[in-house]
């Protein structure tokens, strides 16, 4: 491996006071003309670059190419902003390069303004030509940019109010393949690198790119270029535990890189110790000898919709310690072939190695058995083109204690008693973890918050699996209030606890039949999927949605790209 990439978007979020932040991309609407703001971004970027370069990273990503690309159809106000951003980013790129860090710009396929969308009017050829001109222009104007990180399977979320918004463009593998073939000559001519991400959220025929062997093969067919890298998350879903290493790493012949997440968006986003040492060790060993592994891409800030506000490598009080630990685990274990103990020795000192090792093992046990329910997490299930995540009851900054979760988990967990036993045993680690954190000079309040939050999760498991859930409902409501008092709304780390207890009894037989009808336990599609789930169900969903827009909960409709996406 020779390319060690880490995202550098944290400095742009300083002072961004939105209650719940979309961490998927720089909030350009937040970037004004204030010299003070840009001086702070410059200072923060200096600190960030110094820190990550010292760890051994040699490249960073910045969002995004579209906001540096002028176009005749841009309105005057936007054109003026882009002209200003080009000057600001040229200065930042020079700063980053001064730390011997390469710069890659992110890009979705395809970003447009409303005026551009109206002008191109769904003309695929015209949109493709516009996209290629945009890339070529920015690569020409910014010779210090090393390349582009391209995402085709997810677009800007519904909450993005920016005049430049990306939207899904490619519908199937054949289109994606043709699209990539058309882009590679641009990068070859400019001697830059195109990093192609296989991440998708299930939309359209190319929505299963991340896990479906044939879709991936057709998308990459005939591509053989030293200017092209395939970038893949470690599993067949998002950054979750319990997922096996994606077998695509062994099938893809092109140069490729592994994506990891240091600021775990589904596991507290750095607010408690969710450490990736064990995963790094496992993935590194599994990838030993795999051909054409050229790099590692670590997301230390990007990802998720939540209220947590830690800025990686920029917290003067050390509150970003768990993010820093994960970033170190990744670079040391993949670049330097270090062991977990060697990493811990560097972080905590050899004299405290035993305590650090014990702390790491105990924190892993708690996450694996309380945040996750192993019996559910290890099961392989697919809905349409999406692999069901191994974590569904705690998402971003919310814990959902709903009757729906009770129905799902009672159906899908074979041995609830064993799950409860493992969770209870894991909760017993907290007193010792607090003691070890004190000895290691780690933020003890993070462990106390984790203890209180996970106690609620443990109580939720009792509700999920109890034959009579009623006694647990009031206990959970009481615990929820206690949690709010202990960790008030202004607390940086507090989760939202979403409770909804229906009085109606579930219909397990009906639910099991519906689950078996809609979900499958195999990667390949069933005849039923081709007939109904992939096609007829989309039409049915759209009809129901049009008849009653509030049929789908607001969270599912408004957050990220919305659930509508997976029915495309």
Secondary structure, 3 states (H helix, E strand, C coil): CCEEEEECCHHHHCCCCCCCEECCCCCHHHCCCCHHHHHHHHHHHHHHHHHHHHHCCCEEEECCHHHHCCCCCCCHHHHHHHHHHHHHHHHHHHHHHHCCCEEEEEEECCEECHHHHHHHCCCHHHHHHHHHHHHHHHHHHCCCEEEEEEEEECCCCCCCCCCCEECCCCCCHHHHHHHHHHHHHHHHHHCCEEEEEEEECCCCCCCCCCCCHHHHHHHHCCCCCCCEEEEEECCCCCCCCCCCCCCHHHHCCCCEEEEEECCCCCCCCCCCCCCCHHHHHHHHHHCCCCCCEEEEEEECCCCCEECCCCCCCCCCCCCCHHHHHHHHHHHHHHHCCCCHHHHHHHHHCHHHHHHHHHHHHHHHHHHHHHHCCHHHHCCCCEECCEECCCCCCEECCEEEEEHHHHHHHHHHCCCHHHHHHHHHHHHCCHHHHHHHHHHCCCCHHHHHHHHHHHHHHHHHHHHHHCCCCHHHHHHHHHHHHHHHHHCCCCCCCCCEEEEECCCCCCCHHHHHHHHHHHEECCCCCCHHHHHHHHHHHHHHHHHHHHHCHHHCCHHHHHCCCCHHHHHC
